[in-house]
Amino acid sequence: MIIPALAIFILGRLVPVWIFKENQLDFNSQPVWRYVLTKLSGSLTSFLLAFIIIIILTLSGHEKYLLNKNAIYGIKCSQLALDQGFKDGDKIISIQNKEVERFSDIVKMIVLEYEPVYIKIYRDENEDTLMITNKDKLEIMRLTKEEYIVPKTKPDSALGTRYEQLKFNESRLGLKRAFNTYGLMIKQINILFSPRHKQFENIGGFIIIFPRDLKSISMILAMCLTLIGIINLLPLPGLDLGNAIIALSEKIRGRTFNKRVMKIIKTIFIVLVLIIFLLILIK
């Protein structure tokens, strides 16, 4: 999905030429705001299209979800969850002292915390606390064949044979959910590529996956567009924000920099960024 996202980004850089007449892009005739804004058009197009994709996917369907308080029989654990200290039937009370509203949010709240996570659980009529380390989180993110935890649908046979069906809620997804999804996507990118989170440095390759349906393809495309937009906010020549700073400087000075020299500098920085990006992906 990186290649289609790059193609969209490049087309986004041509948007000002399509909107304004070509002669209006001349240095002397363009207002300061327009001259600077044209340099950001690629990243702005990427961010906007990514958000539009998320909005379309979000508003196009309903969501069936289980409130954590309605997981009356607790959790059913994968082997990994058992190895990390959970037991079948545990009930999640809070994560990092934050109440869990939806059962589906549990894994997200664990994985997307930067520090070790403390989980308060209810087990055998007593409260207990488990700690999930950053190494544990990495193992959770690597889990592909089974879900980390799922809601338990029936009580243990020892507790009796009568049981209640879990009560699921259903609602139409709205803009708030779209904003939350977009924010979550940016947080995921930050964790994958930020040098502050070295414990996750070897999972950059996890974004190279093979989606099987249109929704997955669209979400990965949105993530790649967002990633390209974020990269272009680095204040380096050749990237959008760097070009915008150069454009503003030219307007203040009243004349352009040497085009040949600037072209060489921009090319060097773009190549360096691409090399660093590829090194992160192949780790």
Secondary structure in CASP SS format (residue, H / E / C, confidence):
PFRMAT SS
TARGET T0000
AUTHOR 0000-0000-0000
METHOD secondary structure of the structure
MODEL  1
M C 1.00
I H 1.00
I H 1.00
P H 1.00
A H 1.00
L H 1.00
A H 1.00
I H 1.00
F H 1.00
I H 1.00
L H 1.00
G H 1.00
R H 1.00
L C 1.00
V H 1.00
P H 1.00
V H 1.00
W H 1.00
I H 1.00
F C 1.00
K C 1.00
E H 1.00
N H 1.00
Q H 1.00
L H 1.00
D C 1.00
F C 1.00
N C 1.00
S C 1.00
Q C 1.00
P C 1.00
V H 1.00
W H 1.00
R H 1.00
Y H 1.00
V H 1.00
L H 1.00
T H 1.00
K C 1.00
L C 1.00
S H 1.00
G H 1.00
S H 1.00
L H 1.00
T H 1.00
S H 1.00
F H 1.00
L H 1.00
L H 1.00
A H 1.00
F H 1.00
I H 1.00
I H 1.00
I H 1.00
I H 1.00
I H 1.00
L H 1.00
T H 1.00
L H 1.00
S C 1.00
G C 1.00
H E 1.00
E E 1.00
K E 1.00
Y E 1.00
L C 1.00
L E 1.00
N H 1.00
K H 1.00
N H 1.00
A C 1.00
I C 1.00
Y C 1.00
G C 1.00
I E 1.00
K E 1.00
C E 1.00
S C 1.00
Q H 1.00
L H 1.00
A H 1.00
L H 1.00
D H 1.00
Q C 1.00
G C 1.00
F C 1.00
K C 1.00
D C 1.00
G C 1.00
D C 1.00
K E 1.00
I E 1.00
I E 1.00
S E 1.00
I E 1.00
Q C 1.00
N C 1.00
K E 1.00
E E 1.00
V C 1.00
E C 1.00
R E 1.00
F C 1.00
S C 1.00
D H 1.00
I H 1.00
V H 1.00
K H 1.00
M H 1.00
I H 1.00
V H 1.00
L C 1.00
E C 1.00
Y C 1.00
E C 1.00
P C 1.00
V E 1.00
Y E 1.00
I E 1.00
K E 1.00
I E 1.00
Y E 1.00
R E 1.00
D C 1.00
E C 1.00
N E 1.00
E E 1.00
D E 1.00
T E 1.00
L E 1.00
M E 1.00
I E 1.00
T C 1.00
N H 1.00
K H 1.00
D H 1.00
K H 1.00
L H 1.00
E H 1.00
I H 1.00
M H 1.00
R H 1.00
L C 1.00
T C 1.00
K C 1.00
E C 1.00
E C 1.00
Y C 1.00
I E 1.00
V E 1.00
P E 1.00
K C 1.00
T C 1.00
K C 1.00
P C 1.00
D C 1.00
S H 1.00
A H 1.00
L H 1.00
G C 1.00
T C 1.00
R C 1.00
Y C 1.00
E C 1.00
Q C 1.00
L C 1.00
K C 1.00
F C 1.00
N E 1.00
E E 1.00
S E 1.00
R E 1.00
L C 1.00
G C 1.00
L H 1.00
K H 1.00
R H 1.00
A H 1.00
F H 1.00
N H 1.00
T H 1.00
Y H 1.00
G H 1.00
L H 1.00
M H 1.00
I H 1.00
K H 1.00
Q H 1.00
I H 1.00
N H 1.00
I H 1.00
L H 1.00
F H 1.00
S C 1.00
P C 1.00
R C 1.00
H C 1.00
K H 1.00
Q H 1.00
F H 1.00
E H 1.00
N H 1.00
I H 1.00
G H 1.00
G H 1.00
F H 1.00
I H 1.00
I C 1.00
I C 1.00
F C 1.00
P C 1.00
R C 1.00
D C 1.00
L H 1.00
K H 1.00
S H 1.00
I H 1.00
S H 1.00
M H 1.00
I H 1.00
L H 1.00
A H 1.00
M H 1.00
C H 1.00
L H 1.00
T H 1.00
L H 1.00
I H 1.00
G H 1.00
I H 1.00
I H 1.00
N C 1.00
L C 1.00
L C 1.00
P C 1.00
L C 1.00
P C 1.00
G C 1.00
L C 1.00
D H 1.00
L H 1.00
G H 1.00
N H 1.00
A H 1.00
I H 1.00
I H 1.00
A H 1.00
L H 1.00
S H 1.00
E H 1.00
K H 1.00
I H 1.00
R H 1.00
G C 1.00
R C 1.00
T C 1.00
F C 1.00
N C 1.00
K H 1.00
R H 1.00
V H 1.00
M H 1.00
K H 1.00
I H 1.00
I H 1.00
K H 1.00
T H 1.00
I H 1.00
F H 1.00
I H 1.00
V H 1.00
L H 1.00
V H 1.00
L H 1.00
I H 1.00
I H 1.00
F H 1.00
L H 1.00
L H 1.00
I H 1.00
L H 1.00
I C 1.00
K C 1.00
END
